[in-house]
């Protein structure tokens, strides 16, 4: 097998057997929930062919317990809203082109106010199906019952077969981000040692901006880990690990911003001299000391993941980070002296040199913050806070309108 083929096979294995993921778990739970909900709906006699119950179960079952519960509540809310709208319209008029348009428009508006997200279209769909049978009470209740059955079975299956925690994938993503950032800092240090030009500065800034994708991926993975901890029987493990991971990710995100500002300062300096002098904007001694600063920063960043992972060697790793940051600060002071001497001869350069030193100082502070012991325990945010807030806004608006009408009367 070629090296390219082996790489592709390795990526497929990594995607299927990533730590924290059990292959086939969601497929098995979804299938089981669909079958159980169909059998239960048949036993209760909701309709001759109760396919809405397994359909709801298919849509409700998610990877985490929180996602399953939120999806079930949103789907029930969307179906109830659609049924109520259709029954209300059907009691006044039948199915006409303008009543259909009014129902769809009202359903979409109410669904957006309730912030139903991916379940928004369930409101007009439920309303149209009930309106098509003349708003019959039996059809409306059957749709509600089957939705409740499918959602309940989906939540129950996900509760019995506990969803996995995604703490380890989040820790792995944080470690990969730290490695990529450290590798970039070393690459930038090597480039300074080999030589400097406007083209190399522009290329390194582009490389720094690409790190934003790695930061976003780590952020998404950590968000999934927080969702997986909600209503999970193993939440104690997440409560212990998530504060460290959140602190580390916040520090690395801010470090990424300082790296990007650092590269921007290095590029800007080449534009404050004639183009033919851009390659000599920093002399050999300045570039050598700056490379030492970046090497120390890379060593410090590389040890961040060992602190946030919670392994037995985290205290030693935190000590190593502090040692590397002290080394960074020492080289930074030497760099500041050299740049100050250059600013004396070229007063127009003090602003660019100041921006460079400021970026290095911020980098040191943010890396130090990434390995700081967390001060607060992790608490999951309230369930479906968006929907609760939207319902409160709807109730408040209705009260204001009623009060306004009462005053007018």
C-alpha positions in Angstrom: 0.0 0.0 0.0 1.3 3.5 -0.9 2.1 6.0 1.8 -0.9 8.1 0.6 -3.2 5.2 0.9 -2.0 4.4 4.4 -2.5 8.0 5.4 -6.1 7.9 4.2 -6.7 4.6 6.0 -5.2 6.1 9.2 -7.5 9.1 9.0 -10.5 6.9 8.5 -9.5 4.8 11.5 -9.0 7.9 13.6 -12.4 9.2 12.6 -14.2 6.0 13.5 -12.3 5.0 16.6 -11.5 8.4 18.1 -11.1 8.3 21.9 -14.4 9.1 23.6 -16.5 7.7 20.7 -18.0 4.2 20.6 -18.4 3.1 17.0 -22.0 2.2 16.1 -23.4 3.5 19.4 -25.7 6.2 17.9 -26.9 3.8 15.2 -27.9 1.2 17.7 -29.6 3.6 20.0 -31.5 5.3 17.1 -32.7 2.0 15.7 -33.8 0.7 19.1 -35.6 4.0 19.8 -37.5 3.9 16.5 -38.6 0.3 16.9 -39.7 0.7 20.5 -41.6 3.9 19.8 -43.5 2.2 16.9 -44.4 -0.8 19.0 -45.5 1.4 21.9 -47.6 3.6 19.6 -49.2 0.5 18.1 -50.1 -0.8 21.5 -51.7 2.5 22.5 -53.6 2.6 19.2 -52.8 6.2 18.3 -53.4 5.5 14.6 -53.4 2.6 12.2 -49.9 3.3 11.0 -48.1 5.3 13.7 -45.0 6.2 11.7 -44.7 9.6 13.3 -43.6 8.1 16.6 -40.5 6.3 15.1 -39.8 9.4 12.9 -39.7 11.6 16.0 -37.4 9.1 17.7 -35.1 9.1 14.7 -34.8 12.9 14.9 -34.6 13.2 18.7 -31.8 10.7 19.5 -28.5 12.6 19.4 -24.9 11.8 20.6 -25.3 13.4 24.0 -28.1 13.4 26.6 -28.4 17.2 26.5 -28.8 17.3 22.8 -31.4 14.5 22.9 -33.4 16.2 25.6 -33.2 19.6 23.9 -34.2 18.1 20.5 -37.1 16.3 22.1 -38.5 19.4 23.8 -38.0 21.5 20.7 -39.8 19.0 18.5 -42.7 18.6 20.9 -43.0 22.4 21.2 -43.0 22.8 17.4 -45.7 20.1 16.9 -47.9 21.6 19.6 -47.6 25.1 18.2 -48.5 23.9 14.7 -51.4 21.8 15.9 -52.8 24.7 17.9 -52.5 27.1 15.0 -54.2 24.7 12.6 -57.1 23.9 15.0 -57.6 27.6 15.7 -57.8 28.4 11.9 -59.9 25.4 11.1 -62.6 26.4 13.6 -63.0 29.7 11.6 -62.3 28.7 7.9 -61.4 25.6 6.0 -58.5 24.9 3.8 -58.1 27.6 1.2 -55.1 29.2 -0.5 -55.2 32.2 1.7 -55.8 30.3 5.0 -52.9 28.0 4.0 -50.7 31.0 3.5 -51.8 32.6 6.8 -51.1 29.3 8.7 -47.6 29.0 7.1 -46.7 32.6 7.8 -48.0 32.5 11.4 -46.3 29.2 12.0 -42.9 30.5 10.8 -43.2 33.7 12.8 -44.1 31.8 16.0 -41.4 29.2 15.4 -38.8 32.0 15.1 -40.0 33.7 18.2 -39.7 30.4 20.1 -36.2 29.9 18.5 -36.8 26.3 17.5 -33.8 26.2 15.2 -33.6 23.1 13.1 -37.2 22.2 14.2 -38.6 25.5 12.8 -40.3 23.8 9.8 -42.1 21.3 12.0 -44.5 24.1 13.0 -45.9 24.8 9.5 -45.7 21.1 8.5 -47.8 20.0 11.5 -50.2 22.9 10.9 -50.7 22.0 7.3 -51.2 18.3 8.0 -53.9 19.0 10.6 -55.5 21.7 8.4 -55.7 19.3 5.5 -58.1 17.0 7.5 -60.2 20.0 8.5 -58.7 20.4 11.9 -60.2 17.2 13.2 -59.6 16.8 16.8 -58.7 13.1 16.4 -56.0 13.8 13.8 -54.5 16.6 15.9 -54.4 14.6 19.1 -52.9 11.6 17.2 -50.1 13.7 15.9 -49.4 15.1 19.4 -49.5 11.7 21.0 -47.2 10.1 18.6 -44.7 13.0 18.9 -44.8 12.6 22.6 -44.2 8.9 22.4 -41.3 9.2 20.0 -39.6 12.0 22.0 -40.1 10.1 25.3 -38.7 6.9 24.0 -35.8 8.6 22.4 -34.9 10.3 25.7 -35.4 7.1 27.6 -33.1 5.1 25.4 -30.4 7.7 25.6 -30.8 7.7 29.4 -30.6 3.9 29.7 -27.7 3.6 27.3 -25.5 6.4 28.6 -23.9 8.6 26.0 -20.1 8.9 26.1 -18.2 11.8 27.6 -16.2 13.8 25.1 -13.7 15.1 27.6 -10.8 13.1 26.2 -11.3 14.3 22.5 -11.4 17.9 23.9 -8.2 17.3 25.7 -6.7 15.8 22.5 -7.8 18.8 20.5 -6.3 21.2 23.0 -3.0 19.3 22.8 -3.0 19.4 19.0 -3.6 23.2 19.1 -0.7 23.7 21.5 1.5 21.6 19.3 0.5 23.5 16.1 1.2 26.9 17.8 4.5 25.7 19.2 5.5 24.4 15.7 4.6 27.8 14.2 6.6 29.7 16.7 9.7 27.5 15.9 9.1 28.0 12.2 9.0 31.7 12.7 12.2 31.6 14.8 13.9 29.5 12.1 12.8 32.0 9.4 14.3 34.9 11.4 17.6 32.9 11.7 17.8 32.2 7.9 16.9 35.8 6.9 14.1 38.2 6.8 12.2 40.0 4.0 8.9 41.5 3.2 7.9 38.3 1.4 8.8 36.1 4.3 7.0 38.4 6.8 3.8 38.3 4.6 4.0 34.5 4.3 4.4 34.0 8.1 1.4 36.3 8.7 -0.7 34.1 6.4 0.5 31.0 8.2 -0.5 32.6 11.6 -4.0 33.4 10.3 -4.5 29.7 9.4 -4.1 28.8 13.0 -7.5 30.3 13.5 -9.1 27.1 12.0 -7.3 25.0 14.7 -8.6 27.3 17.4 -12.2 27.1 16.1 -11.9 23.3 16.0 -10.7 23.1 19.6 -13.5 25.4 20.6 -16.2 23.2 18.9 -14.7 20.1 20.5 -14.8 21.6 24.0 -18.3 22.8 23.5 -19.3 19.2 22.6 -17.6 18.0 25.7 -19.6 20.4 27.8 -22.9 19.2 26.1 -21.9 15.6 26.7 -21.5 16.2 30.5 -25.1 17.5 31.0 -27.3 14.8 32.5 -24.5 12.3 32.1 -24.1 9.8 35.0 -20.3 10.4 34.8 -20.6 14.2 35.2 -18.2 14.1 38.2 -15.3 13.3 35.8 -16.3 16.3 33.6 -16.6 18.7 36.5 -13.0 17.9 37.4 -11.6 18.2 33.9 -13.6 20.9 32.2 -12.4 23.9 34.3 -8.8 23.1 33.3 -9.7 22.7 29.7 -11.7 25.9 29.6 -8.8 27.8 31.2 -6.3 26.3 28.8 -8.3 27.0 25.7 -9.0 30.6 26.7 -5.3 31.2 27.3 -4.4 29.6 23.9 -7.0 31.5 22.1 -5.6 34.8 23.4 -2.1 33.5 22.7 -3.1 32.9 19.1 -4.3 36.6 18.8 -0.9 37.8 20.2 0.9 35.6 17.7 -1.1 37.1 14.9 -0.4 40.6 16.2 3.3 39.8 16.5 3.4 38.7 12.8 1.5 41.8 11.8 4.0 44.0 13.6 6.9 42.2 11.9 5.3 42.8 8.5 4.4 46.4 9.2 8.0 47.2 10.1 9.1 46.3 6.5 6.7 48.9 5.1 8.2 51.7 7.1 11.5 51.5 5.2 12.2 51.6 1.5 11.5 48.4 -0.3 15.2 47.8 -1.1 15.9 47.9 2.6 13.2 45.6 3.8 15.6 42.7 4.1 17.8 44.6 6.5 15.1 46.0 8.7 16.3 43.8 11.6 20.0 43.2 11.9 21.5 39.8 12.6 21.8 40.3 16.4 18.2 41.5 16.8 16.9 38.6 14.7 18.9 36.1 16.8 17.6 37.4 20.1 14.0 37.5 18.8 14.4 33.9 17.6 15.5 33.0 21.1 12.4 34.6 22.5 10.2 32.7 20.1 11.9 29.4 20.9 11.3 29.9 24.6 7.6 30.8 23.9 7.3 27.6 21.8 8.7 25.5 24.6 6.2 27.0 27.1 3.2 26.6 24.8 4.1 23.0 24.1 3.8 22.1 27.8 0.4 23.7 28.2 -1.5 20.6 27.2 0.3 18.5 29.8 -1.1 20.9 32.5 -4.6 21.0 31.1 -4.8 17.2 30.6 -4.8 16.5 34.3 -2.1 13.8 34.2 0.1 13.1 37.2 2.9 15.2 35.7 0.9 18.4 35.5 2.7 20.1 38.4 6.1 19.4 36.8 4.7 20.7 33.5 3.5 23.9 35.1 7.0 24.4 36.6 8.5 23.8 33.2 6.1 26.4 31.7 7.2 28.9 34.3 10.8 28.2 33.7 10.4 28.7 29.9 8.5 32.0 30.5 11.2 33.3 32.7 13.7 32.5 29.9 11.4 34.3 27.5 11.3 37.4 29.7 15.1 37.4 30.0 15.5 37.3 26.2 12.8 39.9 25.8 14.6 42.3 28.0 17.8 41.9 25.9 15.7 42.4 22.7 14.2 45.6 24.2 17.7 47.0 24.8 18.8 46.3 21.3 15.6 47.8 19.8 16.0 50.9 22.1 19.5 51.4 20.7 18.1 51.2 17.2 15.3 53.6 18.0 17.8 56.2 19.2 19.3 56.2 15.7 15.9 56.0 14.0 13.2 57.7 16.0 10.5 56.7 13.5 11.0 53.1 14.4 10.0 53.4 18.1 6.3 52.8 17.4 6.9 49.5 15.5 9.4 48.3 18.0 6.9 49.1 20.8 4.2 47.1 19.1 6.6 44.1 18.8 7.6 44.2 22.5 3.9 44.6 23.6 2.9 41.5 21.6 5.7 39.5 23.3 4.6 40.7 26.7 1.0 39.8 26.1 2.1 36.4 24.8 3.9 35.6 28.0 0.9 36.8 30.1 -1.6 34.7 28.1 0.5 31.5 28.2 0.9 32.0 32.0 -2.9 32.3 32.3 -3.4 29.1 30.3 -1.8 27.0 33.0 -3.2 28.9 35.9 -5.3 26.7 38.3 -9.0 27.4 37.6 -10.8 29.5 40.1 -14.4 28.5 39.5 -16.1 25.1 39.2 -17.8 24.1 36.0 -21.6 24.4 35.9 -23.7 23.5 32.9 -25.8 26.3 31.5 -29.6 26.1 31.9 -31.3 23.8 29.4 -32.7 25.4 26.3 -32.1 28.9 27.7 -32.9 30.4 24.3 -36.4 28.9 24.3 -37.1 29.9 27.9 -36.0 33.4 27.1 -38.1 33.5 24.0 -41.2 32.3 25.9 -40.6 34.9 28.5 -40.4 37.6 25.8 -43.7 36.4 24.2 -45.5 36.4 27.6 -44.2 39.8 28.4 -45.3 41.2 25.0 -48.7 39.7 25.5 -49.0 41.2 28.9 -48.0 44.7 27.6 -50.5 44.4 24.8 -53.3 43.4 27.2 -52.4 46.3 29.5 -52.4 48.7 26.5 -55.9 47.5 25.4 -57.2 47.8 29.0 -56.0 51.4 29.3 -57.5 52.3 26.0 -60.9 50.7 26.9 
